[in-house]
Amino acid sequence: MLIAEQDLLDFQLPDALEAHEPPEARGLARDQVRLLVSHRSDDAIEHRGFRDLPDLLRPGGSLSFSMDGRD
């Protein structure tokens, strides 16, 4: 990723939308979590499920994730 593009990924997430515990503690399997998809070609945002990830990945695409230190 180019440094100039990092600003495009900077956003504020309201505390109410942040997951404060793993999905299992919320009664969900890991693959049942929600997935926010940003389409750079037209700036569209789509709400999908993590199970949809294989259908969304394209050659040359980007995938961002966070490692919080918990298993």
C-alpha positions as CSV (number, residue, x, y, z in Angstrom):
1,M,0.0,0.0,0.0
2,L,1.3,3.4,-0.8
3,I,1.7,5.8,2.2
4,A,-0.6,8.4,0.5
5,E,-3.4,5.8,0.4
6,Q,-3.4,5.3,4.2
7,D,-5.4,8.4,4.7
8,L,-8.2,6.8,2.7
9,L,-8.5,4.1,5.4
10,D,-8.6,6.5,8.3
11,F,-12.1,6.6,9.9
12,Q,-13.8,7.0,13.2
13,L,-15.7,3.9,14.5
14,P,-18.4,4.8,17.1
15,D,-17.8,2.9,20.4
16,A,-21.2,1.3,20.1
17,L,-20.2,-0.4,16.9
18,E,-16.8,-1.7,18.1
19,A,-16.6,-5.4,19.1
20,H,-15.3,-5.4,22.7
21,E,-15.3,-9.1,23.0
22,P,-14.7,-12.1,20.7
23,P,-17.7,-13.4,18.7
24,E,-17.9,-16.6,20.8
25,A,-18.6,-14.5,23.9
26,R,-21.5,-12.9,22.0
27,G,-22.9,-16.3,21.0
28,L,-21.5,-16.2,17.4
29,A,-19.1,-18.5,15.6
30,R,-16.0,-16.8,14.2
31,D,-17.4,-17.0,10.6
32,Q,-20.7,-15.4,11.6
33,V,-19.3,-11.9,12.2
34,R,-20.1,-9.0,10.0
35,L,-17.8,-7.7,7.3
36,L,-17.7,-4.1,6.0
37,V,-16.6,-4.1,2.3
38,S,-15.4,-0.9,0.6
39,H,-15.4,-0.9,-3.2
40,R,-12.7,1.6,-4.3
41,S,-14.0,1.7,-7.9
42,D,-17.1,3.6,-6.9
43,D,-16.7,4.4,-3.2
44,A,-19.6,2.1,-2.4
45,I,-19.8,0.4,1.0
46,E,-21.4,-2.9,1.5
47,H,-22.3,-4.9,4.6
48,R,-21.7,-8.6,4.2
49,G,-20.8,-11.6,6.3
50,F,-17.3,-13.0,6.9
51,R,-18.5,-16.2,5.2
52,D,-18.7,-14.1,2.0
53,L,-15.0,-13.3,2.1
54,P,-13.8,-16.0,-0.5
55,D,-16.4,-14.5,-3.0
56,L,-15.1,-11.0,-2.5
57,L,-11.3,-11.5,-2.9
58,R,-9.9,-10.6,-6.3
59,P,-6.3,-10.9,-7.6
60,G,-4.4,-7.7,-6.7
61,G,-7.0,-6.8,-4.0
62,S,-6.3,-5.7,-0.4
63,L,-7.3,-7.3,2.8
64,S,-7.0,-5.4,6.1
65,F,-7.4,-7.0,9.5
66,S,-6.5,-6.3,13.1
67,M,-4.6,-8.5,15.5
68,D,-5.6,-7.7,19.1
69,G,-3.5,-10.3,20.8
70,R,-6.4,-12.6,21.8
71,D,-7.0,-16.0,20.3
